[in-house]
Amino acid sequence: MTFGHQPGQPAANKGRKFPPEPLTPDEVAAIIAGCSARSRSGIRNRGLLTLLYRSGLRISEALALRPSDVDLKRHTCRVLHGKGDKATVRGFHPSATDALARWIDTRKGLGLRNGPLFCTLDGGQLYPQYVRLLLGRLADKAGVDKRVHPHGLRHTFADELRAAGVDVVVISKLLGHSSIAVTSRYLDHLTNHQAVTALESVDLPPLG
């Protein structure tokens, strides 16, 4: 059984460019809380979304992970086919460990040993479009009035790292970018969002 966008078919939004809309921590928490904490698919979805949020992995990278690629003790993921088809080791924040461990345990309970880490309950492939639709439903349920999508979680991860004072070289490595220049351009997009937010709190002279 498979879900979502099939290989060889273009995504519905292919070719369309949207400005990044980083989410707030409360918005992300509300979205992830929309996943069931008891159902097996809910546990899987919590693990996947938490990993995307706390690692900055691209959706294609996350869905290609195998169980053996994740090291819960070292908080690393082995990405065998990153952008440019390069193999890299990427990190995830320790706060994602519990959600990942719970899905890994649940997955073992289903008798699944091989195949992708994030899969259907019978071991089938999940596709990016399934995750995009899932995030849209969860955002509506949480009342988040933004365009919520997997790459937006990657932007949010980068935005939070920069706000925490993490050096751009480190952010570049965590995101799996080919160069710091790519990361700088990536973060420049986020600067506009932060500038608009800052403007809202500025006390300007009244009009009229």
Phi and psi restraints in degrees (value plus and minus 20) as a CYANA .aco file:
   2 THR   PHI    -149.5  -109.5
   2 THR   PSI     139.3   179.3
   3 PHE   PHI    -150.1  -110.1
   3 PHE   PSI     123.4   163.4
   4 GLY   PHI      63.1   103.1
   4 GLY   PSI    -175.5  -135.5
   5 HIS   PHI     -79.0   -39.0
   5 HIS   PSI     108.2   148.2
   6 GLN   PHI    -110.5   -70.5
   6 GLN   PSI     127.4   167.4
   7 PRO   PHI     -77.5   -37.5
   7 PRO   PSI     122.1   162.1
   8 GLY   PHI      69.0   109.0
   8 GLY   PSI     -31.9     8.1
   9 GLN   PHI    -122.9   -82.9
   9 GLN   PSI     109.7   149.7
  10 PRO   PHI     -87.5   -47.5
  10 PRO   PSI     125.4   165.4
  11 ALA   PHI     -85.2   -45.2
  11 ALA   PSI     132.6   172.6
  12 ALA   PHI     -80.3   -40.3
  12 ALA   PSI     -50.7   -10.7
  13 ASN   PHI    -122.4   -82.4
  13 ASN   PSI      -4.3    35.7
  14 LYS   PHI     -79.6   -39.6
  14 LYS   PSI     111.8   151.8
  15 GLY   PHI      70.1   110.1
  15 GLY   PSI     -31.5     8.5
  16 ARG   PHI    -115.5   -75.5
  16 ARG   PSI     116.8   156.8
  17 LYS   PHI    -129.1   -89.1
  17 LYS   PSI     110.3   150.3
  18 PHE   PHI    -144.1  -104.1
  18 PHE   PSI     122.9   162.9
  19 PRO   PHI     -87.4   -47.4
  19 PRO   PSI     123.5   163.5
  20 PRO   PHI     -86.2   -46.2
  20 PRO   PSI     121.7   161.7
  21 GLU   PHI    -146.3  -106.3
  21 GLU   PSI      65.5   105.5
  22 PRO   PHI     -77.7   -37.7
  22 PRO   PSI     123.6   163.6
  23 LEU   PHI    -111.5   -71.5
  23 LEU   PSI     137.7   177.7
  24 THR   PHI    -104.2   -64.2
  24 THR   PSI     139.8   179.8
  25 PRO   PHI     -76.8   -36.8
  25 PRO   PSI     -57.9   -17.9
  26 ASP   PHI     -85.2   -45.2
  26 ASP   PSI     -58.6   -18.6
  27 GLU   PHI     -86.3   -46.3
  27 GLU   PSI     -63.1   -23.1
  28 VAL   PHI     -84.1   -44.1
  28 VAL   PSI     -63.4   -23.4
  29 ALA   PHI     -80.1   -40.1
  29 ALA   PSI     -61.4   -21.4
  30 ALA   PHI     -87.1   -47.1
  30 ALA   PSI     -57.5   -17.5
  31 ILE   PHI     -86.8   -46.8
  31 ILE   PSI     -68.2   -28.2
  32 ILE   PHI     -86.8   -46.8
  32 ILE   PSI     -54.0   -14.0
  33 ALA   PHI     -84.5   -44.5
  33 ALA   PSI     -38.5     1.5
  34 GLY   PHI     -91.9   -51.9
  34 GLY   PSI     -34.9     5.1
  35 CYS   PHI    -100.0   -60.0
  35 CYS   PSI     115.4   155.4
  36 SER   PHI     -77.7   -37.7
  36 SER   PSI     116.9   156.9
  37 ALA   PHI    -108.2   -68.2
  37 ALA   PSI     -23.4    16.6
  38 ARG   PHI    -137.8   -97.8
  38 ARG   PSI     -58.7   -18.7
  39 SER   PHI     -90.6   -50.6
  39 SER   PSI     131.6   171.6
  40 ARG   PHI     -86.5   -46.5
  40 ARG   PSI     -58.6   -18.6
  41 SER   PHI     -88.7   -48.7
  41 SER   PSI     -54.3   -14.3
  42 GLY   PHI     -86.1   -46.1
  42 GLY   PSI     -60.8   -20.8
  43 ILE   PHI     -83.8   -43.8
  43 ILE   PSI     -61.2   -21.2
  44 ARG   PHI     -81.5   -41.5
  44 ARG   PSI     -67.9   -27.9
  45 ASN   PHI     -84.9   -44.9
  45 ASN   PSI     -57.7   -17.7
  46 ARG   PHI     -81.1   -41.1
  46 ARG   PSI     -63.8   -23.8
  47 GLY   PHI     -82.7   -42.7
  47 GLY   PSI     -63.7   -23.7
  48 LEU   PHI     -86.4   -46.4
  48 LEU   PSI     -69.7   -29.7
  49 LEU   PHI     -86.3   -46.3
  49 LEU   PSI     -56.7   -16.7
  50 THR   PHI     -85.0   -45.0
  50 THR   PSI     -60.9   -20.9
  51 LEU   PHI     -83.8   -43.8
  51 LEU   PSI     -64.7   -24.7
  52 LEU   PHI     -78.8   -38.8
  52 LEU   PSI     -62.1   -22.1
  53 TYR   PHI     -90.2   -50.2
  53 TYR   PSI     -56.0   -16.0
  54 ARG   PHI    -123.8   -83.8
  54 ARG   PSI     -10.2    29.8
  55 SER   PHI    -150.6  -110.6
  55 SER   PSI     -45.8    -5.8
  56 GLY   PHI      55.2    95.2
  56 GLY   PSI      -6.3    33.7
  57 LEU   PHI     -83.4   -43.4
  57 LEU   PSI     125.6   165.6
  58 ARG   PHI     -89.8   -49.8
  58 ARG   PSI     132.8   172.8
  59 ILE   PHI     -80.9   -40.9
  59 ILE   PSI     -57.9   -17.9
  60 SER   PHI     -84.3   -44.3
  60 SER   PSI     -55.3   -15.3
  61 GLU   PHI     -89.6   -49.6
  61 GLU   PSI     -62.6   -22.6
  62 ALA   PHI     -85.0   -45.0
  62 ALA   PSI     -61.5   -21.5
  63 LEU   PHI     -95.0   -55.0
  63 LEU   PSI     -34.6     5.4
  64 ALA   PHI    -110.9   -70.9
  64 ALA   PSI     -27.0    13.0
  65 LEU   PHI     -84.2   -44.2
  65 LEU   PSI     124.1   164.1
  66 ARG   PHI    -126.8   -86.8
  66 ARG   PSI     137.8   177.8
  67 PRO   PHI     -72.6   -32.6
  67 PRO   PSI     -58.3   -18.3
  68 SER   PHI     -91.5   -51.5
  68 SER   PSI     -31.1     8.9
  69 ASP   PHI    -100.9   -60.9
  69 ASP   PSI     -34.9     5.1
  70 VAL   PHI    -124.4   -84.4
  70 VAL   PSI     107.4   147.4
  71 ASP   PHI    -133.8   -93.8
  71 ASP   PSI      83.6   123.6
  72 LEU   PHI     -89.1   -49.1
  72 LEU   PSI     -47.9    -7.9
  73 LYS   PHI     -96.0   -56.0
  73 LYS   PSI     -60.2   -20.2
  74 ARG   PHI    -111.4   -71.4
  74 ARG   PSI     -28.0    12.0
  75 HIS   PHI      38.9    78.9
  75 HIS   PSI      30.1    70.1
  76 THR   PHI    -150.7  -110.7
  76 THR   PSI     136.3   176.3
  77 CYS   PHI    -147.0  -107.0
  77 CYS   PSI     116.3   156.3
  78 ARG   PHI    -115.2   -75.2
  78 ARG   PSI      90.2   130.2
  79 VAL   PHI    -117.5   -77.5
  79 VAL   PSI      88.8   128.8
  80 LEU   PHI    -101.4   -61.4
  80 LEU   PSI     -46.6    -6.6
  81 HIS   PHI    -153.9  -113.9
  81 HIS   PSI      52.5    92.5
  82 GLY   PHI     -98.1   -58.1
  82 GLY   PSI    -189.1  -149.1
  83 LYS   PHI     -82.5   -42.5
  83 LYS   PSI     114.8   154.8
  84 GLY   PHI      59.4    99.4
  84 GLY   PSI     -10.1    29.9
  85 ASP   PHI      38.8    78.8
  85 ASP   PSI      16.0    56.0
  86 LYS   PHI    -118.7   -78.7
  86 LYS   PSI     119.8   159.8
  87 ALA   PHI    -106.8   -66.8
  87 ALA   PSI     108.7   148.7
  88 THR   PHI    -160.9  -120.9
  88 THR   PSI     141.7   181.7
  89 VAL   PHI    -127.7   -87.7
  89 VAL   PSI     104.8   144.8
  90 ARG   PHI    -139.5   -99.5
  90 ARG   PSI     135.0   175.0
  91 GLY   PHI    -123.5   -83.5
  91 GLY   PSI     139.6   179.6
  92 PHE   PHI    -152.4  -112.4
  92 PHE   PSI     131.3   171.3
  93 HIS   PHI     -87.8   -47.8
  93 HIS   PSI     122.0   162.0
  94 PRO   PHI     -74.0   -34.0
  94 PRO   PSI     -43.9    -3.9
  95 SER   PHI     -84.9   -44.9
  95 SER   PSI     -34.1     5.9
  96 ALA   PHI    -109.5   -69.5
  96 ALA   PSI     -27.5    12.5
  97 THR   PHI     -81.3   -41.3
  97 THR   PSI     -66.7   -26.7
  98 ASP   PHI     -81.4   -41.4
  98 ASP   PSI     -65.1   -25.1
  99 ALA   PHI     -84.7   -44.7
  99 ALA   PSI     -59.0   -19.0
 100 LEU   PHI     -87.0   -47.0
 100 LEU   PSI     -65.9   -25.9
 101 ALA   PHI     -81.2   -41.2
 101 ALA   PSI     -57.8   -17.8
 102 ARG   PHI     -86.6   -46.6
 102 ARG   PSI     -60.0   -20.0
 103 TRP   PHI     -89.4   -49.4
 103 TRP   PSI     -59.9   -19.9
 104 ILE   PHI     -80.2   -40.2
 104 ILE   PSI     -62.5   -22.5
 105 ASP   PHI     -85.2   -45.2
 105 ASP   PSI     -62.4   -22.4
 106 THR   PHI     -83.5   -43.5
 106 THR   PSI     -60.9   -20.9
 107 ARG   PHI     -81.3   -41.3
 107 ARG   PSI     -62.9   -22.9
 108 LYS   PHI     -83.4   -43.4
 108 LYS   PSI     -58.1   -18.1
 109 GLY   PHI     -84.4   -44.4
 109 GLY   PSI     -43.1    -3.1
 110 LEU   PHI    -102.9   -62.9
 110 LEU   PSI     -24.0    16.0
 111 GLY   PHI      62.4   102.4
 111 GLY   PSI      -3.9    36.1
 112 LEU   PHI    -110.7   -70.7
 112 LEU   PSI     106.0   146.0
 113 ARG   PHI    -137.8   -97.8
 113 ARG   PSI     -55.8   -15.8
 114 ASN   PHI    -133.9   -93.9
 114 ASN   PSI    -194.9  -154.9
 115 GLY   PHI      63.0   103.0
 115 GLY   PSI    -194.9  -154.9
 116 PRO   PHI     -86.4   -46.4
 116 PRO   PSI     128.9   168.9
 117 LEU   PHI     -80.4   -40.4
 117 LEU   PSI     -70.6   -30.6
 118 PHE   PHI    -116.9   -76.9
 118 PHE   PSI      86.2   126.2
 119 CYS   PHI    -158.9  -118.9
 119 CYS   PSI     155.3   195.3
 120 THR   PHI     -90.7   -50.7
 120 THR   PSI     150.2   190.2
 121 LEU   PHI     -89.3   -49.3
 121 LEU   PSI     -31.4     8.6
 122 ASP   PHI    -128.8   -88.8
 122 ASP   PSI      -5.2    34.8
 123 GLY   PHI      72.2   112.2
 123 GLY   PSI     -16.5    23.5
 124 GLY   PHI     -95.2   -55.2
 124 GLY   PSI     150.4   190.4
 125 GLN   PHI     -97.2   -57.2
 125 GLN   PSI     116.9   156.9
 126 LEU   PHI    -114.5   -74.5
 126 LEU   PSI     125.3   165.3
 127 TYR   PHI    -135.6   -95.6
 127 TYR   PSI     134.7   174.7
 128 PRO   PHI     -71.8   -31.8
 128 PRO   PSI     -57.2   -17.2
 129 GLN   PHI     -83.7   -43.7
 129 GLN   PSI     -52.5   -12.5
 130 TYR   PHI     -80.9   -40.9
 130 TYR   PSI     -63.3   -23.3
 131 VAL   PHI     -89.3   -49.3
 131 VAL   PSI     -58.7   -18.7
 132 ARG   PHI     -81.0   -41.0
 132 ARG   PSI     -66.1   -26.1
 133 LEU   PHI     -86.2   -46.2
 133 LEU   PSI     -58.8   -18.8
 134 LEU   PHI     -79.5   -39.5
 134 LEU   PSI     -68.0   -28.0
 135 LEU   PHI     -83.6   -43.6
 135 LEU   PSI     -57.3   -17.3
 136 GLY   PHI     -82.5   -42.5
 136 GLY   PSI     -63.7   -23.7
 137 ARG   PHI     -85.0   -45.0
 137 ARG   PSI     -64.2   -24.2
 138 LEU   PHI     -86.3   -46.3
 138 LEU   PSI     -56.7   -16.7
 139 ALA   PHI     -85.3   -45.3
 139 ALA   PSI     -62.0   -22.0
 140 ASP   PHI     -82.2   -42.2
 140 ASP   PSI     -63.9   -23.9
 141 LYS   PHI     -83.1   -43.1
 141 LYS   PSI     -55.4   -15.4
 142 ALA   PHI    -105.8   -65.8
 142 ALA   PSI     -25.4    14.6
 143 GLY   PHI      53.2    93.2
 143 GLY   PSI       6.4    46.4
 144 VAL   PHI    -106.5   -66.5
 144 VAL   PSI      94.4   134.4
 145 ASP   PHI    -113.9   -73.9
 145 ASP   PSI      38.8    78.8
 146 LYS   PHI    -159.0  -119.0
 146 LYS   PSI     143.6   183.6
 147 ARG   PHI     -99.8   -59.8
 147 ARG   PSI      82.1   122.1
 148 VAL   PHI    -119.2   -79.2
 148 VAL   PSI     105.0   145.0
 149 HIS   PHI    -172.4  -132.4
 149 HIS   PSI     145.4   185.4
 150 PRO   PHI     -75.7   -35.7
 150 PRO   PSI     -62.2   -22.2
 151 HIS   PHI     -88.0   -48.0
 151 HIS   PSI     -44.9    -4.9
 152 GLY   PHI     -85.4   -45.4
 152 GLY   PSI     -52.7   -12.7
 153 LEU   PHI     -87.7   -47.7
 153 LEU   PSI     -54.3   -14.3
 154 ARG   PHI     -85.7   -45.7
 154 ARG   PSI     -64.4   -24.4
 155 HIS   PHI     -81.0   -41.0
 155 HIS   PSI     -62.3   -22.3
 156 THR   PHI     -83.1   -43.1
 156 THR   PSI     -61.5   -21.5
 157 PHE   PHI     -78.1   -38.1
 157 PHE   PSI     -68.2   -28.2
 158 ALA   PHI     -84.0   -44.0
 158 ALA   PSI     -60.3   -20.3
 159 ASP   PHI     -83.3   -43.3
 159 ASP   PSI     -62.9   -22.9
 160 GLU   PHI     -89.8   -49.8
 160 GLU   PSI     -56.2   -16.2
 161 LEU   PHI     -83.6   -43.6
 161 LEU   PSI     -64.3   -24.3
 162 ARG   PHI     -85.4   -45.4
 162 ARG   PSI     -61.7   -21.7
 163 ALA   PHI     -83.0   -43.0
 163 ALA   PSI     -47.8    -7.8
 164 ALA   PHI    -103.4   -63.4
 164 ALA   PSI     -20.8    19.2
 165 GLY   PHI      67.2   107.2
 165 GLY   PSI      -3.8    36.2
 166 VAL   PHI     -91.6   -51.6
 166 VAL   PSI     115.1   155.1
 167 ASP   PHI     -83.2   -43.2
 167 ASP   PSI     125.8   165.8
 168 VAL   PHI     -81.8   -41.8
 168 VAL   PSI     -49.7    -9.7
 169 VAL   PHI     -83.9   -43.9
 169 VAL   PSI     -62.2   -22.2
 170 VAL   PHI     -87.5   -47.5
 170 VAL   PSI     -63.9   -23.9
 171 ILE   PHI     -79.5   -39.5
 171 ILE   PSI     -61.1   -21.1
 172 SER   PHI     -80.1   -40.1
 172 SER   PSI     -63.4   -23.4
 173 LYS   PHI     -85.9   -45.9
 173 LYS   PSI     -62.3   -22.3
 174 LEU   PHI     -84.8   -44.8
 174 LEU   PSI     -55.5   -15.5
 175 LEU   PHI    -101.6   -61.6
 175 LEU   PSI     -32.3     7.7
 176 GLY   PHI      55.3    95.3
 176 GLY   PSI       8.1    48.1
 177 HIS   PHI     -96.3   -56.3
 177 HIS   PSI     133.9   173.9
 178 SER   PHI     -95.3   -55.3
 178 SER   PSI     -42.8    -2.8
 179 SER   PHI    -178.8  -138.8
 179 SER   PSI     142.9   182.9
 180 ILE   PHI     -85.3   -45.3
 180 ILE   PSI     -50.9   -10.9
 181 ALA   PHI     -80.6   -40.6
 181 ALA   PSI     -59.0   -19.0
 182 VAL   PHI     -84.0   -44.0
 182 VAL   PSI     -63.2   -23.2
 183 THR   PHI     -85.5   -45.5
 183 THR   PSI     -59.6   -19.6
 184 SER   PHI     -81.8   -41.8
 184 SER   PSI     -62.7   -22.7
 185 ARG   PHI     -85.4   -45.4
 185 ARG   PSI     -58.0   -18.0
 186 TYR   PHI     -81.4   -41.4
 186 TYR   PSI     -65.5   -25.5
 187 LEU   PHI     -95.0   -55.0
 187 LEU   PSI     -45.5    -5.5
 188 ASP   PHI     -80.1   -40.1
 188 ASP   PSI     -55.6   -15.6
 189 HIS   PHI     -82.7   -42.7
 189 HIS   PSI     -58.1   -18.1
 190 LEU   PHI     -91.8   -51.8
 190 LEU   PSI     -45.7    -5.7
 191 THR   PHI     -78.9   -38.9
 191 THR   PSI     -59.1   -19.1
 192 ASN   PHI     -79.6   -39.6
 192 ASN   PSI     -62.3   -22.3
 193 HIS   PHI     -80.9   -40.9
 193 HIS   PSI     -65.8   -25.8
 194 GLN   PHI     -88.2   -48.2
 194 GLN   PSI     -55.7   -15.7
 195 ALA   PHI     -84.9   -44.9
 195 ALA   PSI     -61.2   -21.2
 196 VAL   PHI     -84.2   -44.2
 196 VAL   PSI     -61.4   -21.4
 197 THR   PHI     -81.8   -41.8
 197 THR   PSI     -62.4   -22.4
 198 ALA   PHI     -85.2   -45.2
 198 ALA   PSI     -57.2   -17.2
 199 LEU   PHI     -81.9   -41.9
 199 LEU   PSI     -52.9   -12.9
 200 GLU   PHI     -83.2   -43.2
 200 GLU   PSI     -43.9    -3.9
 201 SER   PHI    -119.6   -79.6
 201 SER   PSI     -18.0    22.0
 202 VAL   PHI     -99.9   -59.9
 202 VAL   PSI     115.7   155.7
 203 ASP   PHI    -114.3   -74.3
 203 ASP   PSI      74.8   114.8
 204 LEU   PHI    -113.4   -73.4
 204 LEU   PSI     138.9   178.9
 205 PRO   PHI     -79.9   -39.9
 205 PRO   PSI     124.8   164.8
 206 PRO   PHI     -86.7   -46.7
 206 PRO   PSI     132.4   172.4
 207 LEU   PHI    -103.3   -63.3
 207 LEU   PSI     122.9   162.9
